């Protein structure tokens, strides 16, 4: 009985080993198939992006010139330029960054380090996550009601400041979420070590947590500002002009923006305006790349320090 049981057990082990080897082979095969599918998905996105960039560059680069950049909008496609829209986008980008980054980082620090774990904090966190997915046109309507109509005396109504504040609301959830994730990734031992040495909570945050969270915060800021500079719908709602022949020189004045100017070019029937739109897209991408490059350099600098 004992010998028979031993033989049966060995047979079962051998059969189980064969099944395990078969299962392992199948799982590795599925792993390779999944890797190929992911690679194909990534390549499709890259190829589509490359085709779009090449198409825009082919249409826009011949039209791109210093006169095009320094000329105002015009009904004649050969004389039309993007100077006013370019200045408007730079104004919007600067004010949006100045308003949204401190507010977003401050809100993230409070929620992650100071806020008690109660129903109100959890409600705020859920609402912030939901706001990150709200369509931009809703923020435009909110900006129209608050910054243009209710606070028009302060903001100047349909002004650059109103547009920048609206864009700040749009990107605040992204910055808050990214900064909170960066703070959450810091080990608690850093906090405990600071407290053990007698540092206050603010001293630990200022001297250790915020510098260590800067790379993640800048990543979120890059994504947020990239979204803001390309938005059109909320700016149209809060009163950005599609056709202006003056350069914005104050946060309280009228303005246009590159996405709106590109939209105006595309909506015109003449073929030459389509080339103007492509050239405007090239300029917008250059501004976006330059802005992101500064943030990327700062992020890499702080990553090396960490």
C-alpha positions in Angstrom: 0.0 0.0 0.0 2.8 2.3 0.9 4.8 1.6 -2.3 1.6 2.0 -4.4 0.8 5.3 -2.7 4.3 6.6 -3.3 4.2 5.7 -7.0 0.8 7.4 -7.3 2.2 10.5 -5.6 5.2 10.6 -7.9 3.0 10.2 -10.9 0.8 13.1 -9.8 3.9 15.2 -9.2 5.2 14.4 -12.7 1.8 15.2 -14.3 1.5 18.4 -12.3 5.0 19.4 -13.4 4.0 18.8 -17.0 0.9 20.9 -16.5 2.9 23.6 -14.8 5.4 23.7 -17.7 2.6 23.9 -20.2 0.9 26.6 -18.2 4.2 28.6 -18.0 4.8 28.3 -21.7 1.2 29.5 -22.5 1.6 32.4 -20.1 4.9 33.5 -21.6 3.3 33.2 -25.1 0.4 35.5 -23.9 3.0 37.9 -22.5 4.8 38.1 -25.8 1.5 38.6 -27.6 0.5 41.4 -25.2 3.9 43.1 -25.7 3.4 43.0 -29.4 -0.1 44.5 -29.1 1.1 47.3 -26.9 3.9 48.1 -29.3 1.5 48.2 -32.2 -0.8 50.5 -30.3 2.1 52.8 -29.4 3.3 52.8 -33.0 -0.1 53.6 -34.4 -0.3 56.7 -32.2 3.2 57.8 -33.1 2.6 57.3 -36.8 -0.6 59.2 -36.8 1.1 62.0 -34.8 4.1 62.0 -37.2 1.7 62.2 -40.2 -0.1 65.1 -38.7 3.1 67.0 -37.9 4.5 66.4 -41.4 1.3 67.5 -43.0 1.1 70.7 -40.9 4.8 71.4 -41.5 4.5 71.0 -45.3 1.6 73.4 -45.4 2.8 75.9 -42.9 6.5 76.3 -43.2 6.4 77.9 -46.6 4.0 80.6 -45.2 6.0 81.1 -42.0 8.0 84.3 -42.0 8.9 87.2 -39.8 6.2 89.3 -41.5 3.6 86.7 -40.7 4.6 86.7 -37.1 4.7 90.5 -36.7 1.6 91.3 -38.8 -2.0 91.8 -37.5 -5.0 89.9 -38.7 -6.4 91.0 -42.1 -9.1 90.1 -44.5 -6.3 89.5 -47.1 -4.6 86.2 -46.6 -1.3 87.4 -47.9 -1.2 90.3 -45.4 -2.7 88.4 -42.4 -0.5 87.6 -39.4 -0.7 86.3 -35.8 1.1 89.1 -33.9 -1.9 90.1 -31.7 -2.9 86.4 -31.1 0.7 85.5 -30.2 1.0 88.3 -27.7 -2.4 87.3 -26.3 -1.4 83.7 -25.8 1.8 84.7 -24.1 -0.2 87.0 -21.7 -2.7 84.2 -21.0 0.1 81.6 -20.5 2.0 83.9 -18.1 -0.9 84.9 -15.9 -2.4 81.4 -15.9 0.9 80.0 -14.6 1.3 82.7 -12.0 -2.3 82.1 -10.7 -2.7 78.3 -11.0 0.7 77.0 -9.9 0.8 78.6 -6.4 -2.9 77.8 -5.8 -2.6 74.3 -7.0 0.5 73.5 -5.0 -0.9 75.1 -1.9 -4.2 73.2 -2.2 -2.3 69.9 -2.7 -0.1 70.6 0.4 -3.1 71.3 2.5 -5.1 68.3 1.4 -2.1 65.9 1.7 -0.3 67.2 4.8 -2.8 69.2 6.9 -6.4 68.3 6.1 -8.0 65.9 8.6 -9.4 62.6 7.2 -13.1 63.3 7.4 -16.1 63.3 5.1 -15.5 66.9 4.0 -11.9 66.3 2.9 -13.0 63.1 1.1 -15.8 65.1 -0.6 -13.3 67.8 -1.7 -11.0 65.1 -3.1 -13.8 63.4 -5.1 -14.9 66.8 -6.5 -11.3 67.6 -7.6 -11.0 64.3 -9.4 -14.3 64.9 -11.1 -13.4 68.4 -12.1 -10.4 67.1 -14.0 -12.7 65.5 -16.5 -15.2 68.4 -16.9 -15.5 69.7 -20.5 -13.7 73.0 -21.0 -16.8 74.7 -22.3 -18.3 74.4 -18.8 -15.3 76.3 -17.3 -16.0 78.9 -20.0 -19.6 79.3 -18.9 -18.4 79.5 -15.2 -15.8 82.1 -16.2 -18.4 84.1 -18.1 -20.7 84.2 -15.1 -18.1 84.9 -12.4 -15.1 86.8 -13.9 -16.9 88.6 -16.8 -20.3 89.4 -15.4 -20.0 89.2 -11.6 -16.4 90.5 -11.1 -16.3 92.5 -14.3 -15.5 95.7 -12.5 -12.3 94.1 -11.1 -11.2 92.0 -14.0 -12.2 94.3 -16.8 -14.9 92.2 -18.2 -14.0 90.5 -21.4 -10.3 90.9 -20.7 -7.0 88.9 -20.7 -7.4 88.5 -16.9 -10.8 87.0 -17.2 -9.5 84.5 -19.8 -6.5 83.6 -17.7 -8.5 83.1 -14.5 -10.8 80.8 -16.4 -7.9 78.8 -17.8 -6.5 78.6 -14.2 -9.7 77.0 -13.0 -9.5 74.6 -15.9 -6.0 73.3 -15.1 -6.1 73.6 -11.2 -7.3 70.0 -10.8 -4.5 68.6 -12.9 -1.8 70.5 -10.8 -3.4 69.5 -7.5 -3.6 65.8 -8.4 -0.1 65.7 -9.7 1.4 67.5 -6.7 -0.5 65.3 -4.3 0.8 62.2 -6.0 4.3 63.6 -5.8 4.0 64.3 -2.0 2.4 60.9 -1.4 5.4 59.2 -3.0 7.8 60.7 -0.5 8.5 58.1 2.3 7.1 58.9 5.7 10.6 58.4 7.1 11.5 61.9 5.7 8.7 63.5 7.7 9.5 61.5 10.9 13.2 62.3 10.6 12.5 66.0 10.4 10.1 65.9 13.4 12.7 63.9 15.4 15.2 66.7 14.9 12.7 69.3 16.2 11.5 70.7 12.9 7.9 72.0 12.7 5.5 70.6 10.1 5.9 73.7 7.9 9.7 73.5 8.1 9.6 69.8 7.0 7.3 70.7 4.1 9.3 73.7 3.0 12.8 72.2 3.5 12.2 68.6 2.4 8.8 67.7 1.0 8.4 70.5 -1.5 11.9 70.2 -3.0 11.5 66.5 -3.3 8.0 66.9 -4.9 9.2 69.5 -7.5 9.8 67.0 -10.3 6.3 65.5 -10.1 4.8 69.0 -9.6 6.5 70.3 -12.7 5.3 67.3 -14.7 1.8 68.1 -13.8 2.4 71.8 -14.5 3.7 70.9 -18.0 0.7 68.9 -18.8 -1.7 71.5 -17.4 -0.2 74.5 -19.2 0.0 72.5 -22.5 -3.7 72.0 -22.2 -4.3 75.6 -21.3 -2.4 77.1 -24.3 -4.4 75.0 -26.8 -7.9 75.8 -25.4 -10.4 77.6 -27.6 -13.9 77.0 -26.3 -13.6 78.7 -22.9 -11.8 81.7 -24.4 -14.5 82.2 -27.0 -17.2 82.0 -24.2 -15.5 84.6 -22.0 -15.1 87.1 -24.9 -11.8 86.5 -26.8 -11.9 88.2 -30.2 -11.4 86.3 -33.4 -10.3 89.5 -35.3 -8.3 92.3 -33.7 -5.8 94.8 -35.1 -4.1 95.9 -32.0 -1.5 94.4 -29.6 -2.7 93.6 -26.1 -0.7 95.7 -23.6 -2.7 95.2 -20.4 -4.3 92.3 -18.5 -7.5 94.4 -18.5 -7.7 94.9 -22.3 -9.2 93.0 -25.2 -7.3 90.1 -26.7 -7.2 87.1 -29.0 -5.2 83.9 -28.8 -3.4 81.6 -31.2 -6.0 78.8 -31.1 -8.8 81.3 -31.8 -6.8 82.9 -34.6 -6.1 79.5 -36.1 -9.8 78.7 -35.9 -10.6 82.0 -37.7 -8.1 81.1 -40.5 -9.6 77.6 -40.9 -13.1 78.9 -41.1 -12.3 81.1 -44.1 -12.9 79.6 -47.6 -9.7 80.9 -49.3 -7.0 78.3 -49.7 -4.3 80.8 -48.6 -6.0 81.1 -45.2 -5.5 77.3 -44.8 -1.8 77.8 -45.2 -2.0 80.6 -42.6 -3.7 78.2 -40.2 -1.0 75.6 -40.7 1.7 78.3 -40.1 -0.1 79.4 -36.9 -0.1 75.8 -35.7 3.6 75.6 -36.2 4.1 78.8 -34.2 1.8 77.5 -31.4 3.8 74.2 -31.2 7.1 76.2 -31.0 5.7 78.3 -28.1 4.5 75.1 -26.4 7.9 73.3 -26.9 9.8 76.3 -25.6 7.6 76.6 -22.5 7.8 72.9 -21.8 11.5 72.9 -22.3 12.0 75.4 -19.4 9.9 73.2 -17.1 11.6 70.0 -18.2 15.1 71.5 -17.6 14.0 72.6 -14.1 12.4 69.1 -13.4 15.6 67.3 -14.5 17.7 69.6 -12.3 15.7 68.8 -9.2 15.6 65.1 -10.1 19.4 65.0 -10.2 19.5 66.8 -6.8 17.1 64.2 -5.4 
